Amino acid sequence: MTPLSPTDYDAIRLSLQVAVAATLLSLPFGFAVAYLVTFVKFRGKVLLEVFINMPLTLPPVVVGYFLLLLLGKHGWLGNLLNEAGIRLIFTLKAAVIASAIVGFPLLVRSLRICMEGIDPQLISASRTLGARWYDTLLSVILPLSVPGLTAGSSLMFARSLGEFGATIIVAGNIPGVTQTIPLAIYEYASSPTSENMALTLCLVSVAISIVVLFLHEMMAKKMAQRS
């Protein structure tokens, strides 16, 4: 196995940074959307669910291209950001946004499944005792949603580690700046003389994924035992 180069270590570090940032960024929004879909009745709920789950069915390159249209210099949001002196395209921030969007449905789905399993009588009892909706949210729904929050976070983290298509469109493949493990593997695989380096990074990626999934299963078992 070929030793890792400093650029490879940068790719590993950037992958972990992107995965952590994307997961933390998505947590409050994922919880809010899951709560909305599970407990609130409103028109257009089906359309919202379809929109949330679209990144699971769309090719990541398509998601990245839409983000490029939105956040690019000529995009309506990108134009506003440029006027404010904020640059996202071809930065690590763009990689975080792309990973967050692609992995967001996994987080919402895990949270929603957990929330749907909450006993409605507990919520009714809380409201009967005079608790307001936010008191019920913080004292009943949030604690009982921790297993879904944990499961969704770990799955999203793992998905963010492997994100390629959307990232390369909006963040590029800049070594030491936006090049994550999948992008580095792609670059090595494109060169006939760098197959060993590609294999090494593949093994690193597999090792990280195994650790994340192992922790995911351990936490799921502990949560199930507590329940």
Buried (B, 14 or more C-beta within 10 A) or exposed (E): EBEBEEBBEBBBEBBBBBBBBBBEBBBEEBBEBBBBBBBEEEEEEEEBBEEBBBBEEBEBEBBBBBBBEBBBEEBEEBEEBBEEEEBBBBBBBBBBBBBBBBBBBBBBBBBBBBBEEBEEEBBEEBBEEEBEEEEBBEEBBBEBBBBBBBBBBBBBBBBBBBBBBBBBBBBBBEBEBBBBBBBBBBBBBEEEEBEEBBBBBBEBBEEBBEEBEEBBEEBBEEBEEEE
